[in-house]
């Protein structure tokens, strides 16, 4: 008598390992959302993108100096603020550095485009300020101790302090009115005009 080897049984559904998944997906709702037709829901901790309230901007340039990839450019003379959206890494460093809090992080994504482009915002013209009053910070009496903190904090180098001669001077043409000098003064003898 001939001995037969035991042959394994074959199951036809093993030839189609994803058949169950395909059938399940045919009769269930899609996992994706119809984004253009339904509003997008962003995660709670999403960084978003940078937005500016250009009318509050004083063009001090602190945001551009604190931007790690160099995506921001500020032109004080022209009153413009420019951002390269695709260079921006949404770190929020510019938002933290802004003394006037005119920069904010807004939920949302940068819209895709075929070309890299930049957005430029122009500050509206401010009313004329009389000479000698352009963002000046007078020293209050003899309270100044000439510690030079205000000069060190000034982003434009508008303040000069000479400790030996006990003099303090302001170049009103360079001053942008950011208020960092007044905030850093330990004696609170500087004020914004």
Contact map, one row per residue, 1 for C-alpha under 8 A:
1110000000000000000000000000000000000000000000000000000000000000000000000000000000000000000000000000000000000000000000000000000000000000000000000000000000000000000000000000000000000000000000000
1111000000000000000000000000000000000000000000000000000000000000000000000000000000000000000000000000000000000000000000000000000000000000000000000000000000000000000000000000000000000000000000000
1111100000000000000000000000000000000000000000000000000000000000000000000000000000000000000000000000000000000000000000000000000000000000000000000000000000000000000000000000000000000000000000000
0111110000000000000000000000000000000000000000000000000000000000000000000000000000000000000000000000000000000000000000000000000000000000000000000000000000000000000000000000000000000000000000000
0011111000000000000000000000000000000000000000000000000000000000000000000000000000000000000000000000000000000000000000000000000000000000000000000000000000000000000000000000000000000000000000000
0001111100000000000000000000000000000000000000000000000000000000000000000000000000000000000000000000000000000000000000000000000000000000000000000000000000000000000000000000000000000000000000000
0000111110000000000000000000000000000000000000000000000000000000000000000000000000000000000000000000000000000000000000000000000000000000000000000000000000000000000000000000000000000000000000000
0000011111000000000000000000000000000000000000000000000000000000000000000000000000000000000000000000000000000000000000000000000000000000000000000000000000000000000000000000000000000000000000000
0000001111100000000000000000000000000000000000000000000000000000000000000000000000000000000000000000000000000000000000000000000000000000000000000000000000000000000000000000000000000000000000000
0000000111110000000000000000000000000000000000000000000000000000000000000000000000000000000000000000000000000000000000000000000000000000000000000000000000000000000000000000000000000000000000000
0000000011111110000000000000000000000000000000000000000000000000000000000000000000000000000000000000000000000000000000000000000000000000000000000000000000000000000000000000000000000000000000000
0000000001111111000000000000000000000000000000000000000000000000000000000000000000000000000000000000000000000000000000000000000000000000000000000000000000000000000000000000000000000000000000000
0000000000111111101000000000000000000000000000000000000000000000000000000000000000000000000000000000000000000000000000000000000000000000000000000000000000000000000000000000000000000000000000000
0000000000111111100000000000000000000000000000000000000000000000000000000000000000000000000000000000000000000000000000000000000000000000000000000000000000000000000000000000000000000000000000000
0000000000111111100000000000000000000000000000000000000000000000000000000000000000000000000000000000000000000000000000000000000000000000000000000000000000000000000000000000000000000000000000000
0000000000011111111000000000000000000000000000000000000000000000000000000000000000000000000000000000000000000000000000000000000000000000000000000000000000000000000000000000000000000000000000000
0000000000001111111100000000000000000000000000000000000000000000000000000000000000000000000000000000000000000000000000000000000000000000000000000000000000000000000000000000000000000000000000000
0000000000000001111111000000000000000000000000000000000000000000000000000000000000000000000000000000000000000000000000000000000000000000000000000000000000000000000000000000000000000000000000000
0000000000001001111111100000000000000000000000000000000000000000000000000000000000000000000000000000000000000000000000000000000000000000000000000000000000000000000000000000000000000000000000000
0000000000000000111111110000000000000000000000000000000000000000000000000000000000000000000000000000000000000000000000000000000000000000000000000000000000000000000000000000000000000000000000000
0000000000000000011111111000000000000000000000000000000000000000000000000000000000000000000000000000000000000000000000000000000000000000000000000000000000000000000000000000000000000000000000000
0000000000000000011111111100000000000000000000000000000000000000000000000000000000000000000000000000000000000000000000000000000000000000000000000000000000000000000000000000000000000000000000000
0000000000000000001111111110000000000000000000000000000000000000000000000000000000000000000000000000000000000000000000000000000000000000000000000000000000000000000000000000000000000000000000000
0000000000000000000111111111000000000000000000000000000000000000000000000000000000000000000000000000000000000000000000000000000000000000000000000000000000000000000000000000000000000000000000000
0000000000000000000011111111110000000000000000000000000000000000000000000000000000000000000000000000000000000000000000000000000000000000000000000000000000000000000000000000000000000000000000000
0000000000000000000001111111000000000000000000000000000000000000000000000000000000000000000000000000000000000000000000000000000000000000000000000000000000000000000000000000000000000000000000000
0000000000000000000000111111100000000000000000000000000000000000000000000000000000000000000000000000000000000000000000000000000000000000000000000000000000000000000000000000000000000000000000000
0000000000000000000000011111110000000000000000000000000000000000000000000000000000000000000000000000000000000000000000000000000000000000000000000000000000000000000000000000000000000000000000000
0000000000000000000000001011111000000000000000000000000000000000000000000000000000000000000000000000000000000000000000000000000000000000000000000000000000000000000000000000000000000000000000000
0000000000000000000000001001111110000000000000000000000000000000000000000000000000000000000000000000000000000000000000000000000000000000000000000000000000000000000000000000000000000000000000000
0000000000000000000000000000111110000000000000000000000000000000000000000000000000000000000000000000000000000000000000000000000000000000000000000000000000000000000000000000000000000000000000000
0000000000000000000000000000011111000000000000000000000000000000000000000000000000000000000000000000000000000000000000000000000000000000000000000000000000000000000000000000000000000000000000000
0000000000000000000000000000011111100100000000000000000000000000000000000000000000000000000000000000000000000000000000000000000000000000000000000000000000000000000000000000000000000000000000000
0000000000000000000000000000000111111100000000000000000000000000000000000000000000000000000000000000000000000000000000000000000000000000000000000000000000000000000000000000000000000000000000000
0000000000000000000000000000000011111111000000000000000000000000000000000000000000000000000000000000000000000000000000000000000000000000000000000000000000000000000000000000000000000000000000000
0000000000000000000000000000000001111110000000000000000000000000000000000000000000000000000000000000000000000000000000000000000000000000000000000000000000000000000000000000000000000000000000000
0000000000000000000000000000000001111110000000000000000000000000000000000000000000000000000000000000000000000000000000000000000000000000000000000000000000000000000000000000000000000000000000000
0000000000000000000000000000000011111111000000000000000000000000000000000000000000000000000000000000000000000000000000000000000000000000000000000000000000000000000000000000000000000000000000000
0000000000000000000000000000000000111111100000000000000000000000000000000000000000000000000000000000000000000000000000000000000000000000000000000000000000000000000000000000000000000000000000000
0000000000000000000000000000000000100111110000000000000000000000000000000000000000000000000000000000000000000000000000000000000000000000000000000000000000000000000000000000000000000000000000000
0000000000000000000000000000000000000011111000000000000000000000000000000000000000000000000000000000000000000000000000000000000000000000000000000000000000000000000000000000000000000000000000000
0000000000000000000000000000000000000001111101000000000000000000000000000000000000000000000000000000000000110000000000000000000000000000000000000000000000000000000000000000000000000000000000000
0000000000000000000000000000000000000000111111000000000000000000000000000000000000000000000000000000000000000000000000000000000000000000000000000000000000000000000000000000000000000000000000000
0000000000000000000000000000000000000000011111000000000000000000000000000000000000000000000000000000000000000000000000000000000000000000000000000000000000000000000000000000000000000000000000000
0000000000000000000000000000000000000000001111100000000000000000000000000000000000000000000000000000000000000000000000000000000000000000000000000000000000000000000000000000000000000000000000000
0000000000000000000000000000000000000000011111110000000000000000000000000000000000000000000000000000000000100000000000000000000000000000000000000000000000000000000000000000000000000000000000000
0000000000000000000000000000000000000000000011111000000000000000000000000000000000000000011100000000000011100000000000000000000000000000000000000000000000000000000000000000000000000000000000000
0000000000000000000000000000000000000000000001111100000000000000000000000000000000000000010000000000000011111000000000000000000000000000000000000000000000000000000000000000000000000000000000000
0000000000000000000000000000000000000000000000111110000000000000000000000000000000000000010000000000000011111100000000000000000000000000000000000000000000000000000000000000000000000000000000000
0000000000000000000000000000000000000000000000011111000000000000000000000000000000000000010100100000001111000000000000000000000000000000000000000000000000000000000000000000000000000000000000000
0000000000000000000000000000000000000000000000001111100000000000000000000000000000000000000000000000001111000000000000000000000000000000000000000000000000000000000000000000000000000000000000000
0000000000000000000000000000000000000000000000000111110000000000000000000000000000000000000000000000011100000000000000000000000000000000000000000000000000000000000000000000000000000000000000000
0000000000000000000000000000000000000000000000000011111110000000000000000000000000000000000000000000011000000000000000000000000000000000000000000000000000000000000000000000000000000000000000000
0000000000000000000000000000000000000000000000000001111110000000000000000000000010000000000000000000010000000000000000001111000000000000000000000000000000000000000000000000000000000000000000000
0000000000000000000000000000000000000000000000000000111110000000000000000000000000000000000000000000000000000000000000000011000000000000000000000000000000000000000000000000000000000000000000000
0000000000000000000000000000000000000000000000000000111111000000000000000000000000000000000000000001010000000000000000000000000000000000000000000000000000000000000000000000000000000000000000000
0000000000000000000000000000000000000000000000000000111111110000000000000000000000000000000000000001010000000000000000000010000000000000000000000000000000000000000000000000000000000000000000000
0000000000000000000000000000000000000000000000000000000111110000000000000000000000000000000000000001000000000000000000000000000000000000000000000000000000000000000000000000000111000000000000000
0000000000000000000000000000000000000000000000000000000011111000000000000111001110000000000000000000000000000000000000000000000000000000000000000000000000000000000000000000000100000000000000000
0000000000000000000000000000000000000000000000000000000011111110000000000101000000000000000000000000000000000000000000000000000000000000000000000000000000110000000000000000000111000000000000000
0000000000000000000000000000000000000000000000000000000000111111100000001101000000000000000000000000000000000000000000000000000000000000000000000000000000100000000000000000000000000000000000000
0000000000000000000000000000000000000000000000000000000000011111110000000000000000000000000001001100000000000000000000000000000000000000000000000000000000100000000000000000000000000000000000000
0000000000000000000000000000000000000000000000000000000000011111111000010000000000000000000011101100000000000000000000000000000000000000000000000000000000000000000000000000000000000000000000000
0000000000000000000000000000000000000000000000000000000000001111111001111100000000000000000001000000000000000000000000000000000000000000000000000000000000000000000000000000000000000000000000000
0000000000000000000000000000000000000000000000000000000000001111111001000000000000000000000000000000000000000000000000000000000000000000000000000000000000000000000000000000000000000000000000000
0000000000000000000000000000000000000000000000000000000000000111111100000000000000000000000011001000000000000000000000000000000000000000000000000000000000000000000000000000000000000000000000000
0000000000000000000000000000000000000000000000000000000000000011111111110000000000000000000011000000000000000000000000000000000000000000000000000000000000000000000000000000000000000000000000000
0000000000000000000000000000000000000000000000000000000000000000011111100000000000000000000000000000000000000000000000000000000000000000000000000000000000000000000000000000000000000000000000000
0000000000000000000000000000000000000000000000000000000000000000001111100000000000000011100000000000000000000000000000000000000000000000000000000000000000000000000000000000000000000000000000000
0000000000000000000000000000000000000000000000000000000000000001101111111000000000000011000000000000000000000000000000000000000000000000000000000000000000000000000000000000000000000000000000000
0000000000000000000000000000000000000000000000000000000000000001001111111000000000111011000000000000000000000000000000000000000000000000000000000000000000000000000000000000000000000000000000000
0000000000000000000000000000000000000000000000000000000000000011001001111100000011110000000000000000000000000000000000000000000000000000000000000000000000000000000000000000000000000000000000000
0000000000000000000000000000000000000000000000000000000000001001000001111110000011100000000000000000000000000000000000000000000000000000000000000000000000000000000000000000000000000000000000000
0000000000000000000000000000000000000000000000000000000000111001000000011111001111000000000000000000000000000000000000000000000000000000000000000000000000000000000000000000000000000000000000000
0000000000000000000000000000000000000000000000000000000000100000000000001111111110000000000000000000000000000000000000000000000000000000000000000000000000000000000000000000000000000000000000000
0000000000000000000000000000000000000000000000000000000000111000000000000111111100000000000000000000000000000000000000000000000000000000000000000000000000000000000000000000000000000000000000000
0000000000000000000000000000000000000000000000000000000000000000000000000011111000000000000000000000000000000000000000000000000000000000000000000000000000000000000000000000000000000000000000000
0000000000000000000000000000000000000000000000000000000000000000000000000011111100000000000000000000000000000000000000000100000000000000000000000000000000000000000000000000000000000000000000000
0000000000000000000000000000000000000000000000000000000000100000000000000111111110000000000000000000000000000000000000000111000000000000000000000000000000000000000000000000000000000000000000000
0000000000000000000000000000000000000000000000000000000000100000000000000111011111000000000000000000000000000000000000011110000000000000000000000000000000000000000000000000000000000000000000000
0000000000000000000000000000000000000000000000000000010000100000000000011110001111100000000000000000000000000000000000011100000000000000000000000000000000000000000000000000000000000000000000000
0000000000000000000000000000000000000000000000000000000000000000000000011100000111110000000000000000000000000000000001111000000000000000000000000000000000000000000000000000000000000000000000000
0000000000000000000000000000000000000000000000000000000000000000000000111000000011111001000000000000000000000000000001110000000000000000000000000000000000000000000000000000000000000000000000000
0000000000000000000000000000000000000000000000000000000000000000000000110000000001111111000000000000000000000000000111100000000000000000000000000000000000000000000000000000000000000000000000000
0000000000000000000000000000000000000000000000000000000000000000000000100000000000111111000000000000000000000100000011100000000000000000000000000000000000000000000000000000000000000000000000000
0000000000000000000000000000000000000000000000000000000000000000000000000000000000011111100000000000000000000100000110000000000000000000000000000000000000000000000000000000000000000000000000000
0000000000000000000000000000000000000000000000000000000000000000000011100000000000011111100000000000000000000000000000000000000000000000000000000000000000000000000000000000000000000000000000000
0000000000000000000000000000000000000000000000000000000000000000000011100000000000111111111000000000000000000000000000000000000000000000000000000000000000000000000000000000000000000000000000000
0000000000000000000000000000000000000000000000000000000000000000000010000000000000000111111000000000000000000000000000000000000000000000000000000000000000000000000000000000000000000000000000000
0000000000000000000000000000000000000000000000111100000000000000000000000000000000000001111100000000000000000000000000000000000000000000000000000000000000000000000000000000000000000000000000000
0000000000000000000000000000000000000000000000100000000000000000000000000000000000000001111110000000000000000000000000000000000000000000000000000000000000000000000000000000000000000000000000000
0000000000000000000000000000000000000000000000100100000000000000000000000000000000000000011111110000000010000000000000000000000000000000000000000000000000000000000000000000000000000000000000000
0000000000000000000000000000000000000000000000000000000000000010011000000000000000000000001111111000000000000000000000000000000000000000000000000000000000000000000000000000000000000000000000000
0000000000000000000000000000000000000000000000000000000000000111011000000000000000000000000111111100001000000000000000000000000000000000000000000000000000000000000000000000000000000000000000000
0000000000000000000000000000000000000000000000000100000000000010000000000000000000000000000111111100111110000000000000000000000000000000000000000000000000000000000000000000000000000000000000000
0000000000000000000000000000000000000000000000000000000000000000000000000000000000000000000111111100000000000000000000000000000000000000000000000000000000000000000000000000000000000000000000000
0000000000000000000000000000000000000000000000000000000000000110010000000000000000000000000011111110000000000000000000000000000000000000000000000000000000000000000000000000000000000000000000000
0000000000000000000000000000000000000000000000000000000000000110000000000000000000000000000001111111111000000000000000000000000000000000000000000000000000000000000000000000000000000000000000000
0000000000000000000000000000000000000000000000000000000000000000000000000000000000000000000000001111100000000000000000000000000000000000000000000000000000000000000000000000000001110000000000000
0000000000000000000000000000000000000000000000000000000111000000000000000000000000000000000000000111110000000000000000000000000000000000000000000000000000000000000000000000000001000000000000000
0000000000000000000000000000000000000000000000000000000000000000000000000000000000000000000000100111111100000000000000000000000000000000000000000000000000000000000000000000000000000000000000000
0000000000000000000000000000000000000000000000000001110110000000000000000000000000000000000000100101111100000000000000000000000000000000000000000000000000000000000000000000000000000000000000000
0000000000000000000000000000000000000000000000000111100000000000000000000000000000000000000001100100111110000000000000000000000000000000000000000000000000000000000000000000000000000000000000000
0000000000000000000000000000000000000000000000000111000000000000000000000000000000000000000000100000111111000000000000000000000000000000000000000000000000000000000000000000000000000000000000000
0000000000000000000000000000000000000000000000111110000000000000000000000000000000000000000100100000001111100000000000000000000000000000000000000000000000000000000000000000000000000000000000000
0000000000000000000000000000000000000000000000111110000000000000000000000000000000000000000000000000000111110000000000000000000000000000000000000000000000000000000000000000000000000000000000000
0000000000000000000000000000000000000000010001111000000000000000000000000000000000000000000000000000000011111000000000000000000000000000000000000000000000000000000000000000000000000000000000000
0000000000000000000000000000000000000000010000011000000000000000000000000000000000000000000000000000000001111100000000000000000000000000000000000000000000000000000000000000000000000000000000000
0000000000000000000000000000000000000000000000011000000000000000000000000000000000000000000000000000000000111110000000000000000000000000000000000000000000000000000000000000000000000000000000000
0000000000000000000000000000000000000000000000001000000000000000000000000000000000001100000000000000000000011111000000000000000000000000000000000000000000000000000000000000000000000000000000000
0000000000000000000000000000000000000000000000000000000000000000000000000000000000000000000000000000000000001111100000000000000000000000000000000000000000000000000000000000000000000000000000000
0000000000000000000000000000000000000000000000000000000000000000000000000000000000000000000000000000000000000111110000000000000000000000000000000000000000000000000000000000000000000000000000000
0000000000000000000000000000000000000000000000000000000000000000000000000000000000000000000000000000000000000011111100000000000000000000000000000000000000000000000000000000000000000000000000000
0000000000000000000000000000000000000000000000000000000000000000000000000000000000000000000000000000000000000001111100000000000000000000000000000000000000000000000000000000000000000000000000000
0000000000000000000000000000000000000000000000000000000000000000000000000000000000000000000000000000000000000000111110000000000000000000000000000000000000000000000000000000000000000000000000000
0000000000000000000000000000000000000000000000000000000000000000000000000000000000010100000000000000000000000000111111000000000000000000000000000000000000000000000000000000000000000000000000000
0000000000000000000000000000000000000000000000000000000000000000000000000000000000011100000000000000000000000000001111100000000000000000000000000000000000000000000000000000000000000000000000000
0000000000000000000000000000000000000000000000000000000000000000000000000000000001111000000000000000000000000000000111110000000000000000000000000000000000000000000000000000000000000000000000000
0000000000000000000000000000000000000000000000000000000000000000000000000000000001111000000000000000000000000000000011111000000000000000000000000000000000000000000000000000000000000000000000000
0000000000000000000000000000000000000000000000000000000000000000000000000000000111100000000000000000000000000000000001111100000000000000000000000000000000000000000000000000000000000000000000000
0000000000000000000000000000000000000000000000000000010000000000000000000000000111000000000000000000000000000000000000111110000000000000000000000000000000000000000000000000000000000000000000000
0000000000000000000000000000000000000000000000000000010000000000000000000000011110000000000000000000000000000000000000011111000000000000000000000000000000000000000000000000000000000000000000000
0000000000000000000000000000000000000000000000000000011010000000000000000000001100000000000000000000000000000000000000001111100000000000000000000000000000000000000000000000000000000000000000000
0000000000000000000000000000000000000000000000000000011000000000000000000000001000000000000000000000000000000000000000000111110000000000000000000000000000000000000000000000000000000000000000000
0000000000000000000000000000000000000000000000000000000000000000000000000000000000000000000000000000000000000000000000000011111000000000000000000000000000000000000000000000000000000000000000000
0000000000000000000000000000000000000000000000000000000000000000000000000000000000000000000000000000000000000000000000000001111100000000000000000000000000000000000000000000000000000000000000000
0000000000000000000000000000000000000000000000000000000000000000000000000000000000000000000000000000000000000000000000000000111110000000000000000000000000000000000000000000000000000000000000000
0000000000000000000000000000000000000000000000000000000000000000000000000000000000000000000000000000000000000000000000000000011111000000000000000000000000000000000000000000000000000000000000000
0000000000000000000000000000000000000000000000000000000000000000000000000000000000000000000000000000000000000000000000000000001111101100000000000000000000000000000000000000000000000000000000000
0000000000000000000000000000000000000000000000000000000000000000000000000000000000000000000000000000000000000000000000000000000111111100000000000000000000000000000000000000000000000000000000000
0000000000000000000000000000000000000000000000000000000000000000000000000000000000000000000000000000000000000000000000000000000011111100000000000000000000000000000000000000000000000000000000000
0000000000000000000000000000000000000000000000000000000000000000000000000000000000000000000000000000000000000000000000000000000001111101000000000000000000000000000000000001000000000000000000000
0000000000000000000000000000000000000000000000000000000000000000000000000000000000000000000000000000000000000000000000000000000011111111000000000000000000000000000000000001000000000000000000001
0000000000000000000000000000000000000000000000000000000000000000000000000000000000000000000000000000000000000000000000000000000011111111000000000000000000000000000000000001101000000000000000001
0000000000000000000000000000000000000000000000000000000000000000000000000000000000000000000000000000000000000000000000000000000000001111100000000000000000000000000000000001001110000000000000011
0000000000000000000000000000000000000000000000000000000000000000000000000000000000000000000000000000000000000000000000000000000000011111110000000000000000000000000000000101001010000000000000011
0000000000000000000000000000000000000000000000000000000000000000000000000000000000000000000000000000000000000000000000000000000000000011111000000000000000000000000000000100000000000000000001111
0000000000000000000000000000000000000000000000000000000000000000000000000000000000000000000000000000000000000000000000000000000000000001111100000000000000000000000000000000000000000000000001100
0000000000000000000000000000000000000000000000000000000000000000000000000000000000000000000000000000000000000000000000000000000000000000111111110000000000000000000000000000000000000000000011100
0000000000000000000000000000000000000000000000000000000000000000000000000000000000000000000000000000000000000000000000000000000000000000011111110000000000000000000000000000000000000000000011000
0000000000000000000000000000000000000000000000000000000000000000000000000000000000000000000000000000000000000000000000000000000000000000001111110000000000000000000000000000000000000000000010000
0000000000000000000000000000000000000000000000000000000000000000000000000000000000000000000000000000000000000000000000000000000000000000001111111000000000000000000000000000000000000000000000000
0000000000000000000000000000000000000000000000000000000000000000000000000000000000000000000000000000000000000000000000000000000000000000001111111000000000000000000000000000000000000000001010000
0000000000000000000000000000000000000000000000000000000000000000000000000000000000000000000000000000000000000000000000000000000000000000001111111110000000000000000000000000000000000000001010000
0000000000000000000000000000000000000000000000000000000000000000000000000000000000000000000000000000000000000000000000000000000000000000000001111110000000000000000000000000000000000000001000000
0000000000000000000000000000000000000000000000000000000000000000000000000000000000000000000000000000000000000000000000000000000000000000000000011111000000000000111001110000000000000000000000000
0000000000000000000000000000000000000000000000000000000000000000000000000000000000000000000000000000000000000000000000000000000000000000000000011111110000000000001000000000000000000000000000000
0000000000000000000000000000000000000000000000000000000000000000000000000000000000000000000000000000000000000000000000000000000000000000000000000111111100000000111000000000000000000000000000000
0000000000000000000000000000000000000000000000000000000000000000000000000000000000000000000000000000000000000000000000000000000000000000000000000011111110000000000000000000000000001001100000000
0000000000000000000000000000000000000000000000000000000000000000000000000000000000000000000000000000000000000000000000000000000000000000000000000011111111000010000000000000000000011101100000000
0000000000000000000000000000000000000000000000000000000000000000000000000000000000000000000000000000000000000000000000000000000000000000000000000001111111001111100000000000000000001000000000000
0000000000000000000000000000000000000000000000000000000000000000000000000000000000000000000000000000000000000000000000000000000000000000000000000001111111001000000000000000000000000000000000000
0000000000000000000000000000000000000000000000000000000000000000000000000000000000000000000000000000000000000000000000000000000000000000000000000000111111100000000000000000000000011001000000000
0000000000000000000000000000000000000000000000000000000000000000000000000000000000000000000000000000000000000000000000000000000000000000000000000000011111111110000000000000000000011000000000000
0000000000000000000000000000000000000000000000000000000000011100000000000000000000000000000000000000000000000000000000000000000000000000000000000000000011111100000000000000000000000000000000000
0000000000000000000000000000000000000000000000000000000000010000000000000000000000000000000000000000000000000000000000000000000000000000000000000000000001111100000000000000011100000000000000000
0000000000000000000000000000000000000000000000000000000000000000000000000000000000000000000000000000000000000000000000000000000000000000000000000000001101111111000000000000010000000000000000000
0000000000000000000000000000000000000000000000000000000000000000000000000000000000000000000000000000000000000000000000000000000000000000000000000000001001111111000000000111111000000000000000000
0000000000000000000000000000000000000000000000000000000000000000000000000000000000000000000000000000000000000000000000000000000000000000000000000000011001001111100000011110000000000000000000000
0000000000000000000000000000000000000000000000000000000000000000000000000000000000000000000000000000000000000000000000000000000000000000000000000000001000001111110000011100000000000000000000000
0000000000000000000000000000000000000000000000000000000000000000000000000000000000000000000000000000000000000000000000000000000000000000000000000101001000000011111001111000000000000000000000000
0000000000000000000000000000000000000000000000000000000000000000000000000000000000000000000000000000000000000000000000000000000000000000000000000101000000000001111111110000000000000000000000000
0000000000000000000000000000000000000000000000000000000000000000000000000000000000000000000000000000000000000000000000000000000000000000000000000111000000000000111111100000000000000000000000000
0000000000000000000000000000000000000000000000000000000000000000000000000000000000000000000000000000000000000000000000000000000000000000000000000000000000000000011111000000000000000000000000000
0000000000000000000000000000000000000000000000000000000000000000000000000000000000000000000000000000000000000000000000000000000000000000000000000000000000000000011111100000000000000000000000000
0000000000000000000000000000000000000000000000000000000000000000000000000000000000000000000000000000000000000000000000000000000000000000000000000100000000000000111111110000000000000000000000000
0000000000000000000000000000000000000000000000000000000000000000000000000000000000000000000000000000000000000000000000000000000000000000000000000100000000000000111011111000000000000000000000000
0000000000000000000000000000000000000000000000000000000000000000000000000000000000000000000000000000000000000000000000000000000000000000000000000100000000000011110001111100000000000000000000000
0000000000000000000000000000000000000000000000000000000000000000000000000000000000000000000000000000000000000000000000000000000000000000000000000000000000000011100000111110000000000000000000000
0000000000000000000000000000000000000000000000000000000000000000000000000000000000000000000000000000000000000000000000000000000000000001100000000000000000000111000000011111001000000000000000000
0000000000000000000000000000000000000000000000000000000000000000000000000000000000000000000000000000000000000000000000000000000000000000000000000000000000000110000000001111111000000000000000000
0000000000000000000000000000000000000000000000000000000000000000000000000000000000000000000000000000000000000000000000000000000000011111000000000000000000000100000000000111111000000000000000000
0000000000000000000000000000000000000000000000000000000000000000000000000000000000000000000000000000000000000000000000000000000000000100000000000000000000000100000000000011111000000000000000000
0000000000000000000000000000000000000000000000000000000000000000000000000000000000000000000000000000000000000000000000000000000000000000000000000000000000011100000000000011111100000000000000000
0000000000000000000000000000000000000000000000000000000000000000000000000000000000000000000000000000000000000000000000000000000000000111000000000000000000010100000000000111111111000000000000000
0000000000000000000000000000000000000000000000000000000001110000000000000000000000000000000000000000000000000000000000000000000000000010000000000000000000010000000000000000011111000000000000000
0000000000000000000000000000000000000000000000000000000001010000000000000000000000000000000000000000000000000000000000000000000000000011000000000000000000000000000000000000001111100000000000010
0000000000000000000000000000000000000000000000000000000001010000000000000000000000000000000000000011000000000000000000000000000000000000000000000000000000000000000000000000001111110000000000000
0000000000000000000000000000000000000000000000000000000000000000000000000000000000000000000000000010000000000000000000000000000000000000000000000000000000000000000000000000000011111110000000010
0000000000000000000000000000000000000000000000000000000000000000000000000000000000000000000000000010000000000000000000000000000000000000000000000000010011000000000000000000000001111111000000000
0000000000000000000000000000000000000000000000000000000000000000000000000000000000000000000000000000000000000000000000000000000000000000000000000000111011000000000000000000000000111111100001000
0000000000000000000000000000000000000000000000000000000000000000000000000000000000000000000000000000000000000000000000000000000000000000000000000000010000000000000000000000000000111111100111110
0000000000000000000000000000000000000000000000000000000000000000000000000000000000000000000000000000000000000000000000000000000000000000000000000000000000000000000000000000000000111111100100000
0000000000000000000000000000000000000000000000000000000000000000000000000000000000000000000000000000000000000000000000000000000000000000000000000000110010000000000000000000000000011111110000000
0000000000000000000000000000000000000000000000000000000000000000000000000000000000000000000000000000000000000000000000000000000000000000000000000000110000000000000000000000000000001111111111000
0000000000000000000000000000000000000000000000000000000000000000000000000000000000000000000000000000000000000000000000000000000000000000000000000000000000000000000000000000000000000001111100000
0000000000000000000000000000000000000000000000000000000000000000000000000000000000000000000000000000000000000000000000000000000000000000000000111000000000000000000000000000000000000000111110000
0000000000000000000000000000000000000000000000000000000000000000000000000000000000000000000000000000000000000000000000000000000000000000000000000000000000000000000000000000000000000110111111100
0000000000000000000000000000000000000000000000000000000000000000000000000000000000000000000000000000000000000000000000000000000000000000001110110000000000000000000000000000000000000100101111100
0000000000000000000000000000000000000000000000000000000000000000000000000000000000000000000000000000000000000000000000000000000000000000111100000000000000000000000000000000000000001100100111110
0000000000000000000000000000000000000000000000000000000000000000000000000000000000000000000000000000000000000000000000000000000000000000111000000000000000000000000000000000000000000100000111111
0000000000000000000000000000000000000000000000000000000000000000000000000000000000000000000000000000000000000000000000000000000000000011100000000000000000000000000000000000000010100100000001111
0000000000000000000000000000000000000000000000000000000000000000000000000000000000000000000000000000000000000000000000000000000000001111100000000000000000000000000000000000000000000000000000111
